[in-house]
Amino acid sequence: MAVMTALGSISSLLAVGRKPAKDERIAIFSDALNHASIIDGIRLIERQQEAVVFVYKHCDMSHLDFLLYVFHFSVIISLLHNMPYVTMN
């Protein structure tokens, strides 16, 4: 499962519905120039060993596409905190 977000704290995304099963991993794909608050949230999750983090080049969608293609993740996208999550397979 991969998580992408444009705004807010990444750590709250663990509340999307459930923690990953033992055979699942959460991956976070983060823009290299994300805001410090987003990076802090990512580091918090990384320290808890809840996710593996991939940083793609700033605004480089081809690099992000490559990472998603290579690792074959399902994707959850969050654009705003008060909007529902969208799952893409």
Biopython code that builds the backbone (N, CA, C, O; Angstrom):
import numpy as np
from Bio.PDB.StructureBuilder import StructureBuilder

atoms = [
    (1, "MET", "N", (0.851, -1.155, 0.000)),
    (1, "MET", "CA", (0.000, 0.000, 0.000)),
    (1, "MET", "C", (0.903, 1.225, 0.000)),
    (1, "MET", "O", (1.831, 1.290, 0.807)),
    (2, "ALA", "N", (0.673, 2.174, -0.854)),
    (2, "ALA", "CA", (1.452, 3.411, -0.896)),
    (2, "ALA", "C", (0.552, 4.570, -0.532)),
    (2, "ALA", "O", (-0.650, 4.545, -0.797)),
    (3, "VAL", "N", (1.130, 5.574, 0.070)),
    (3, "VAL", "CA", (0.344, 6.736, 0.466)),
    (3, "VAL", "C", (0.982, 7.986, -0.105)),
    (3, "VAL", "O", (2.184, 8.204, 0.042)),
    (4, "MET", "N", (0.169, 8.809, -0.759)),
    (4, "MET", "CA", (0.630, 10.094, -1.272)),
    (4, "MET", "C", (-0.265, 11.167, -0.674)),
    (4, "MET", "O", (-1.479, 10.987, -0.578)),
    (5, "THR", "N", (0.320, 12.264, -0.281)),
    (5, "THR", "CA", (-0.485, 13.348, 0.264)),
    (5, "THR", "C", (0.094, 14.692, -0.146)),
    (5, "THR", "O", (1.305, 14.829, -0.315)),
    (6, "ALA", "N", (-0.764, 15.668, -0.303)),
    (6, "ALA", "CA", (-0.320, 17.003, -0.664)),
    (6, "ALA", "C", (-0.211, 17.908, 0.554)),
    (6, "ALA", "O", (0.617, 18.818, 0.566)),
    (7, "LEU", "N", (-1.016, 17.684, 1.566)),
    (7, "LEU", "CA", (-1.058, 18.564, 2.728)),
    (7, "LEU", "C", (-1.118, 17.763, 4.017)),
    (7, "LEU", "O", (-1.579, 16.622, 4.025)),
    (8, "GLY", "N", (-0.652, 18.362, 5.109)),
    (8, "GLY", "CA", (-0.926, 17.844, 6.440)),
    (8, "GLY", "C", (0.078, 16.857, 6.973)),
    (8, "GLY", "O", (1.132, 16.623, 6.382)),
    (9, "SER", "N", (-0.273, 16.283, 8.107)),
    (9, "SER", "CA", (0.602, 15.370, 8.820)),
    (9, "SER", "C", (0.437, 13.946, 8.318)),
    (9, "SER", "O", (-0.675, 13.420, 8.279)),
    (10, "ILE", "N", (1.532, 13.327, 7.938)),
    (10, "ILE", "CA", (1.512, 11.965, 7.421)),
    (10, "ILE", "C", (1.089, 10.973, 8.505)),
    (10, "ILE", "O", (0.422, 9.980, 8.213)),
    (11, "SER", "N", (1.474, 11.240, 9.749)),
    (11, "SER", "CA", (1.186, 10.259, 10.798)),
    (11, "SER", "C", (-0.303, 9.995, 10.965)),
    (11, "SER", "O", (-0.689, 8.901, 11.376)),
    (12, "SER", "N", (-1.143, 10.969, 10.657)),
    (12, "SER", "CA", (-2.587, 10.753, 10.774)),
    (12, "SER", "C", (-3.107, 9.793, 9.714)),
    (12, "SER", "O", (-4.216, 9.274, 9.846)),
    (13, "LEU", "N", (-2.337, 9.549, 8.677)),
    (13, "LEU", "CA", (-2.793, 8.662, 7.606)),
    (13, "LEU", "C", (-2.833, 7.199, 8.035)),
    (13, "LEU", "O", (-3.450, 6.377, 7.358)),
    (14, "LEU", "N", (-2.186, 6.865, 9.143)),
    (14, "LEU", "CA", (-2.294, 5.495, 9.638)),
    (14, "LEU", "C", (-3.717, 5.187, 10.073)),
    (14, "LEU", "O", (-4.093, 4.022, 10.200)),
    (15, "ALA", "N", (-4.499, 6.216, 10.300)),
    (15, "ALA", "CA", (-5.885, 6.031, 10.721)),
    (15, "ALA", "C", (-6.823, 5.881, 9.530)),
    (15, "ALA", "O", (-8.038, 5.989, 9.694)),
    (16, "VAL", "N", (-6.296, 5.637, 8.350)),
    (16, "VAL", "CA", (-7.118, 5.477, 7.150)),
    (16, "VAL", "C", (-8.130, 4.365, 7.343)),
    (16, "VAL", "O", (-9.203, 4.419, 6.742)),
    (17, "GLY", "N", (-7.846, 3.394, 8.125)),
    (17, "GLY", "CA", (-8.806, 2.317, 8.348)),
    (17, "GLY", "C", (-8.230, 1.186, 9.165)),
    (17, "GLY", "O", (-8.929, 0.560, 9.962)),
    (18, "ARG", "N", (-6.949, 0.926, 8.962)),
    (18, "ARG", "CA", (-6.348, -0.189, 9.679)),
    (18, "ARG", "C", (-4.840, -0.118, 9.520)),
    (18, "ARG", "O", (-4.325, 0.572, 8.641)),
    (19, "LYS", "N", (-4.143, -0.837, 10.377)),
    (19, "LYS", "CA", (-2.706, -0.998, 10.210)),
    (19, "LYS", "C", (-2.482, -2.104, 9.191)),
    (19, "LYS", "O", (-3.366, -2.933, 8.975)),
    (20, "PRO", "N", (-1.319, -2.127, 8.563)),
    (20, "PRO", "CA", (-1.078, -3.169, 7.569)),
    (20, "PRO", "C", (-1.005, -4.547, 8.204)),
    (20, "PRO", "O", (-0.557, -4.699, 9.340)),
    (21, "ALA", "N", (-1.450, -5.546, 7.459)),
    (21, "ALA", "CA", (-1.317, -6.930, 7.901)),
    (21, "ALA", "C", (0.165, -7.293, 7.904)),
    (21, "ALA", "O", (0.993, -6.548, 7.380)),
    (22, "LYS", "N", (0.492, -8.432, 8.494)),
    (22, "LYS", "CA", (1.897, -8.827, 8.591)),
    (22, "LYS", "C", (2.569, -8.942, 7.228)),
    (22, "LYS", "O", (3.765, -8.681, 7.100)),
    (23, "ASP", "N", (1.806, -9.332, 6.211)),
    (23, "ASP", "CA", (2.389, -9.500, 4.879)),
    (23, "ASP", "C", (2.267, -8.239, 4.027)),
    (23, "ASP", "O", (2.636, -8.257, 2.852)),
    (24, "GLU", "N", (1.758, -7.148, 4.592)),
    (24, "GLU", "CA", (1.637, -5.887, 3.867)),
    (24, "GLU", "C", (2.653, -4.882, 4.405)),
    (24, "GLU", "O", (3.067, -4.949, 5.562)),
    (25, "ARG", "N", (3.038, -3.962, 3.547)),
    (25, "ARG", "CA", (3.910, -2.862, 3.958)),
    (25, "ARG", "C", (3.296, -1.570, 3.454)),
    (25, "ARG", "O", (2.671, -1.548, 2.394)),
    (26, "ILE", "N", (3.471, -0.499, 4.202)),
    (26, "ILE", "CA", (3.049, 0.822, 3.753)),
    (26, "ILE", "C", (4.272, 1.511, 3.178)),
    (26, "ILE", "O", (5.348, 1.480, 3.775)),
    (27, "ALA", "N", (4.109, 2.127, 2.030)),
    (27, "ALA", "CA", (5.179, 2.912, 1.420)),
    (27, "ALA", "C", (4.702, 4.348, 1.308)),
    (27, "ALA", "O", (3.559, 4.610, 0.933)),
    (28, "ILE", "N", (5.583, 5.266, 1.636)),
    (28, "ILE", "CA", (5.280, 6.689, 1.500)),
    (28, "ILE", "C", (6.205, 7.249, 0.435)),
    (28, "ILE", "O", (7.423, 7.089, 0.505)),
    (29, "PHE", "N", (5.613, 7.906, -0.551)),
    (29, "PHE", "CA", (6.366, 8.544, -1.618)),
    (29, "PHE", "C", (6.311, 10.042, -1.367)),
    (29, "PHE", "O", (5.239, 10.646, -1.409)),
    (30, "SER", "N", (7.453, 10.632, -1.110)),
    (30, "SER", "CA", (7.525, 12.025, -0.676)),
    (30, "SER", "C", (8.345, 12.849, -1.658)),
    (30, "SER", "O", (9.426, 12.439, -2.082)),
    (31, "ASP", "N", (7.816, 14.023, -2.014)),
    (31, "ASP", "CA", (8.569, 14.966, -2.844)),
    (31, "ASP", "C", (9.810, 15.415, -2.065)),
    (31, "ASP", "O", (9.742, 15.628, -0.855)),
    (32, "ALA", "N", (10.919, 15.555, -2.747)),
    (32, "ALA", "CA", (12.174, 15.923, -2.096)),
    (32, "ALA", "C", (12.094, 17.267, -1.379)),
    (32, "ALA", "O", (12.845, 17.498, -0.431)),
    (33, "LEU", "N", (11.207, 18.151, -1.807)),
    (33, "LEU", "CA", (11.102, 19.474, -1.189)),
    (33, "LEU", "C", (9.806, 19.653, -0.408)),
    (33, "LEU", "O", (9.284, 20.765, -0.334)),
    (34, "ASN", "N", (9.277, 18.578, 0.178)),
    (34, "ASN", "CA", (8.073, 18.688, 0.998)),
    (34, "ASN", "C", (8.312, 19.614, 2.183)),
    (34, "ASN", "O", (9.451, 19.833, 2.595)),
    (35, "HIS", "N", (7.216, 20.159, 2.730)),
    (35, "HIS", "CA", (7.278, 21.032, 3.899)),
    (35, "HIS", "C", (7.826, 20.249, 5.095)),
    (35, "HIS", "O", (7.638, 19.036, 5.192)),
    (36, "ALA", "N", (8.497, 20.949, 5.991)),
    (36, "ALA", "CA", (9.116, 20.317, 7.160)),
    (36, "ALA", "C", (8.111, 19.543, 8.011)),
    (36, "ALA", "O", (8.463, 18.511, 8.582)),
    (37, "SER", "N", (6.869, 20.018, 8.107)),
    (37, "SER", "CA", (5.868, 19.311, 8.917)),
    (37, "SER", "C", (5.525, 17.955, 8.317)),
    (37, "SER", "O", (5.272, 16.998, 9.048)),
    (38, "ILE", "N", (5.515, 17.868, 6.998)),
    (38, "ILE", "CA", (5.257, 16.594, 6.331)),
    (38, "ILE", "C", (6.440, 15.649, 6.548)),
    (38, "ILE", "O", (6.254, 14.465, 6.830)),
    (39, "ILE", "N", (7.644, 16.176, 6.415)),
    (39, "ILE", "CA", (8.845, 15.368, 6.623)),
    (39, "ILE", "C", (8.897, 14.851, 8.060)),
    (39, "ILE", "O", (9.278, 13.704, 8.290)),
    (40, "ASP", "N", (8.517, 15.691, 9.031)),
    (40, "ASP", "CA", (8.482, 15.249, 10.432)),
    (40, "ASP", "C", (7.504, 14.096, 10.623)),
    (40, "ASP", "O", (7.811, 13.129, 11.321)),
    (41, "GLY", "N", (6.332, 14.191, 10.007)),
    (41, "GLY", "CA", (5.353, 13.108, 10.091)),
    (41, "GLY", "C", (5.876, 11.824, 9.476)),
    (41, "GLY", "O", (5.661, 10.736, 10.010)),
    (42, "ILE", "N", (6.559, 11.954, 8.358)),
    (42, "ILE", "CA", (7.148, 10.786, 7.692)),
    (42, "ILE", "C", (8.201, 10.143, 8.591)),
    (42, "ILE", "O", (8.239, 8.921, 8.730)),
    (43, "ARG", "N", (9.046, 10.957, 9.195)),
    (43, "ARG", "CA", (10.092, 10.424, 10.079)),
    (43, "ARG", "C", (9.492, 9.708, 11.287)),
    (43, "ARG", "O", (10.016, 8.687, 11.732)),
    (44, "LEU", "N", (8.392, 10.247, 11.814)),
    (44, "LEU", "CA", (7.719, 9.609, 12.948)),
    (44, "LEU", "C", (7.252, 8.204, 12.581)),
    (44, "LEU", "O", (7.470, 7.257, 13.337)),
    (45, "ILE", "N", (6.618, 8.072, 11.438)),
    (45, "ILE", "CA", (6.149, 6.759, 10.987)),
    (45, "ILE", "C", (7.328, 5.839, 10.694)),
    (45, "ILE", "O", (7.293, 4.652, 11.017)),
    (46, "GLU", "N", (8.366, 6.390, 10.085)),
    (46, "GLU", "CA", (9.543, 5.591, 9.754)),
    (46, "GLU", "C", (10.197, 5.043, 11.029)),
    (46, "GLU", "O", (10.625, 3.889, 11.053)),
    (47, "ARG", "N", (10.278, 5.858, 12.085)),
    (47, "ARG", "CA", (10.846, 5.410, 13.355)),
    (47, "ARG", "C", (10.025, 4.296, 13.986)),
    (47, "ARG", "O", (10.572, 3.419, 14.655)),
    (48, "GLN", "N", (8.723, 4.329, 13.775)),
    (48, "GLN", "CA", (7.850, 3.293, 14.320)),
    (48, "GLN", "C", (7.841, 2.046, 13.447)),
    (48, "GLN", "O", (7.134, 1.083, 13.742)),
    (49, "GLN", "N", (8.617, 2.062, 12.382)),
    (49, "GLN", "CA", (8.728, 0.959, 11.428)),
    (49, "GLN", "C", (7.372, 0.579, 10.853)),
    (49, "GLN", "O", (7.091, -0.597, 10.622)),
    (50, "GLU", "N", (6.532, 1.592, 10.623)),
    (50, "GLU", "CA", (5.212, 1.371, 10.042)),
    (50, "GLU", "C", (5.235, 1.514, 8.526)),
    (50, "GLU", "O", (4.292, 1.104, 7.850)),
    (51, "ALA", "N", (6.310, 2.096, 7.986)),
    (51, "ALA", "CA", (6.333, 2.366, 6.548)),
    (51, "ALA", "C", (7.766, 2.410, 6.041)),
    (51, "ALA", "O", (8.709, 2.635, 6.799)),
    (52, "VAL", "N", (7.901, 2.193, 4.756)),
    (52, "VAL", "CA", (9.157, 2.408, 4.061)),
    (52, "VAL", "C", (8.968, 3.680, 3.234)),
    (52, "VAL", "O", (7.905, 3.887, 2.648)),
    (53, "VAL", "N", (9.990, 4.527, 3.184)),
    (53, "VAL", "CA", (9.862, 5.848, 2.570)),
    (53, "VAL", "C", (10.710, 5.923, 1.306)),
    (53, "VAL", "O", (11.868, 5.508, 1.288)),
    (54, "PHE", "N", (10.107, 6.462, 0.253)),
    (54, "PHE", "CA", (10.797, 6.726, -1.001)),
    (54, "PHE", "C", (10.685, 8.219, -1.278)),
    (54, "PHE", "O", (9.587, 8.774, -1.247)),
    (55, "VAL", "N", (11.801, 8.868, -1.547)),
    (55, "VAL", "CA", (11.798, 10.293, -1.865)),
    (55, "VAL", "C", (12.071, 10.428, -3.356)),
    (55, "VAL", "O", (13.084, 9.950, -3.867)),
    (56, "TYR", "N", (11.133, 11.097, -4.050)),
    (56, "TYR", "CA", (11.334, 11.321, -5.479)),
    (56, "TYR", "C", (11.771, 12.759, -5.715)),
    (56, "TYR", "O", (11.510, 13.639, -4.895)),
    (57, "LYS", "N", (12.440, 12.990, -6.843)),
    (57, "LYS", "CA", (12.943, 14.314, -7.193)),
    (57, "LYS", "C", (11.792, 15.317, -7.246)),
    (57, "LYS", "O", (10.680, 14.981, -7.653)),
    (58, "HIS", "N", (12.072, 16.546, -6.830)),
    (58, "HIS", "CA", (11.045, 17.585, -6.732)),
    (58, "HIS", "C", (10.255, 17.736, -8.036)),
    (58, "HIS", "O", (10.815, 18.015, -9.097)),
    (59, "CYS", "N", (8.958, 17.547, -7.923)),
    (59, "CYS", "CA", (8.006, 17.706, -9.042)),
    (59, "CYS", "C", (8.343, 16.831, -10.246)),
    (59, "CYS", "O", (7.943, 17.149, -11.366)),
    (60, "ASP", "N", (9.062, 15.748, -10.039)),
    (60, "ASP", "CA", (9.449, 14.866, -11.141)),
    (60, "ASP", "C", (8.509, 13.659, -11.167)),
    (60, "ASP", "O", (8.775, 12.636, -10.537)),
    (61, "MET", "N", (7.415, 13.796, -11.902)),
    (61, "MET", "CA", (6.412, 12.738, -11.941)),
    (61, "MET", "C", (6.918, 11.487, -12.651)),
    (61, "MET", "O", (6.430, 10.388, -12.384)),
    (62, "SER", "N", (7.880, 11.636, -13.544)),
    (62, "SER", "CA", (8.429, 10.442, -14.193)),
    (62, "SER", "C", (9.247, 9.622, -13.186)),
    (62, "SER", "O", (9.236, 8.393, -13.243)),
    (63, "HIS", "N", (9.948, 10.283, -12.274)),
    (63, "HIS", "CA", (10.679, 9.564, -11.229)),
    (63, "HIS", "C", (9.702, 8.870, -10.281)),
    (63, "HIS", "O", (9.916, 7.719, -9.900)),
    (64, "LEU", "N", (8.628, 9.571, -9.900)),
    (64, "LEU", "CA", (7.596, 8.964, -9.055)),
    (64, "LEU", "C", (6.950, 7.782, -9.769)),
    (64, "LEU", "O", (6.765, 6.722, -9.171)),
    (65, "ASP", "N", (6.608, 7.956, -11.030)),
    (65, "ASP", "CA", (6.006, 6.872, -11.808)),
    (65, "ASP", "C", (6.934, 5.659, -11.857)),
    (65, "ASP", "O", (6.479, 4.521, -11.737)),
    (66, "PHE", "N", (8.221, 5.900, -12.032)),
    (66, "PHE", "CA", (9.202, 4.820, -12.048)),
    (66, "PHE", "C", (9.196, 4.061, -10.720)),
    (66, "PHE", "O", (9.175, 2.830, -10.708)),
    (67, "LEU", "N", (9.214, 4.801, -9.592)),
    (67, "LEU", "CA", (9.205, 4.150, -8.277)),
    (67, "LEU", "C", (7.939, 3.332, -8.070)),
    (67, "LEU", "O", (7.999, 2.213, -7.563)),
    (68, "LEU", "N", (6.791, 3.883, -8.461)),
    (68, "LEU", "CA", (5.528, 3.156, -8.324)),
    (68, "LEU", "C", (5.513, 1.914, -9.207)),
    (68, "LEU", "O", (5.018, 0.866, -8.794)),
    (69, "TYR", "N", (6.049, 2.025, -10.415)),
    (69, "TYR", "CA", (6.083, 0.903, -11.351)),
    (69, "TYR", "C", (6.992, -0.214, -10.836)),
    (69, "TYR", "O", (6.624, -1.388, -10.871)),
    (70, "VAL", "N", (8.171, 0.157, -10.362)),
    (70, "VAL", "CA", (9.154, -0.830, -9.915)),
    (70, "VAL", "C", (8.659, -1.605, -8.697)),
    (70, "VAL", "O", (8.906, -2.806, -8.588)),
    (71, "PHE", "N", (7.967, -0.937, -7.786)),
    (71, "PHE", "CA", (7.585, -1.576, -6.537)),
    (71, "PHE", "C", (6.143, -2.065, -6.502)),
    (71, "PHE", "O", (5.731, -2.653, -5.502)),
    (72, "HIS", "N", (5.367, -1.846, -7.551)),
    (72, "HIS", "CA", (4.007, -2.393, -7.696)),
    (72, "HIS", "C", (3.135, -2.190, -6.458)),
    (72, "HIS", "O", (2.715, -3.159, -5.826)),
    (73, "PHE", "N", (2.867, -0.949, -6.118)),
    (73, "PHE", "CA", (2.054, -0.644, -4.946)),
    (73, "PHE", "C", (0.629, -0.288, -5.332)),
    (73, "PHE", "O", (0.386, 0.241, -6.417)),
    (74, "SER", "N", (-0.321, -0.582, -4.434)),
    (74, "SER", "CA", (-1.639, 0.034, -4.497)),
    (74, "SER", "C", (-1.458, 1.433, -3.928)),
    (74, "SER", "O", (-0.598, 1.642, -3.072)),
    (75, "VAL", "N", (-2.246, 2.389, -4.386)),
    (75, "VAL", "CA", (-2.023, 3.784, -4.007)),
    (75, "VAL", "C", (-3.258, 4.369, -3.352)),
    (75, "VAL", "O", (-4.371, 4.208, -3.852)),
    (76, "ILE", "N", (-3.059, 5.055, -2.221)),
    (76, "ILE", "CA", (-4.104, 5.859, -1.591)),
    (76, "ILE", "C", (-3.656, 7.305, -1.711)),
    (76, "ILE", "O", (-2.539, 7.646, -1.323)),
    (77, "ILE", "N", (-4.519, 8.153, -2.247)),
    (77, "ILE", "CA", (-4.175, 9.558, -2.459)),
    (77, "ILE", "C", (-5.032, 10.423, -1.550)),
    (77, "ILE", "O", (-6.251, 10.261, -1.496)),
    (78, "SER", "N", (-4.393, 11.339, -0.838)),
    (78, "SER", "CA", (-5.114, 12.308, -0.013)),
    (78, "SER", "C", (-4.757, 13.698, -0.501)),
    (78, "SER", "O", (-3.592, 14.094, -0.461)),
    (79, "LEU", "N", (-5.757, 14.443, -0.964)),
    (79, "LEU", "CA", (-5.498, 15.797, -1.442)),
    (79, "LEU", "C", (-5.758, 16.841, -0.365)),
    (79, "LEU", "O", (-5.013, 17.815, -0.256)),
    (80, "LEU", "N", (-6.796, 16.651, 0.425)),
    (80, "LEU", "CA", (-7.127, 17.548, 1.529)),
    (80, "LEU", "C", (-7.573, 16.710, 2.707)),
    (80, "LEU", "O", (-8.121, 15.622, 2.527)),
    (81, "HIS", "N", (-7.343, 17.208, 3.919)),
    (81, "HIS", "CA", (-7.706, 16.435, 5.110)),
    (81, "HIS", "C", (-9.193, 16.134, 5.196)),
    (81, "HIS", "O", (-9.564, 15.049, 5.645)),
    (82, "ASN", "N", (-10.047, 17.042, 4.789)),
    (82, "ASN", "CA", (-11.482, 16.826, 4.969)),
    (82, "ASN", "C", (-12.138, 16.137, 3.784)),
    (82, "ASN", "O", (-13.362, 16.011, 3.744)),
    (83, "MET", "N", (-11.348, 15.692, 2.824)),
    (83, "MET", "CA", (-11.898, 14.975, 1.677)),
    (83, "MET", "C", (-11.666, 13.482, 1.866)),
    (83, "MET", "O", (-10.688, 13.087, 2.501)),
    (84, "PRO", "N", (-12.545, 12.649, 1.327)),
    (84, "PRO", "CA", (-12.362, 11.197, 1.475)),
    (84, "PRO", "C", (-11.134, 10.716, 0.714)),
    (84, "PRO", "O", (-10.689, 11.339, -0.250)),
    (85, "TYR", "N", (-10.607, 9.602, 1.172)),
    (85, "TYR", "CA", (-9.454, 8.997, 0.514)),
    (85, "TYR", "C", (-9.902, 8.239, -0.729)),
    (85, "TYR", "O", (-11.005, 7.694, -0.770)),
    (86, "VAL", "N", (-9.053, 8.208, -1.725)),
    (86, "VAL", "CA", (-9.324, 7.511, -2.978)),
    (86, "VAL", "C", (-8.294, 6.402, -3.109)),
    (86, "VAL", "O", (-7.098, 6.644, -2.954)),
    (87, "THR", "N", (-8.747, 5.191, -3.392)),
    (87, "THR", "CA", (-7.838, 4.062, -3.568)),
    (87, "THR", "C", (-7.730, 3.728, -5.040)),
    (87, "THR", "O", (-8.734, 3.628, -5.745)),
    (88, "MET", "N", (-6.497, 3.555, -5.496)),
    (88, "MET", "CA", (-6.240, 3.174, -6.884)),
    (88, "MET", "C", (-5.433, 1.890, -6.869)),
    (88, "MET", "O", (-4.490, 1.759, -6.088)),
    (89, "ASN", "N", (-5.792, 0.940, -7.724)),
    (89, "ASN", "CA", (-5.020, -0.304, -7.817)),
    (89, "ASN", "C", (-4.361, -0.402, -9.159)),
    (89, "ASN", "O", (-3.665, -1.379, -9.434)),
]
sb = StructureBuilder()
sb.init_structure("model")
sb.init_model(0)
sb.init_chain("A")
sb.init_seg("    ")
for serial, (resi, resn, name, xyz) in enumerate(atoms, 1):
    if name == "N":
        sb.init_residue(resn, " ", resi, " ")
    sb.init_atom(name, np.array(xyz, "f"), 0.0, 1.0, " ", f" {name:<3s}", serial, name[0])
structure = sb.get_structure()
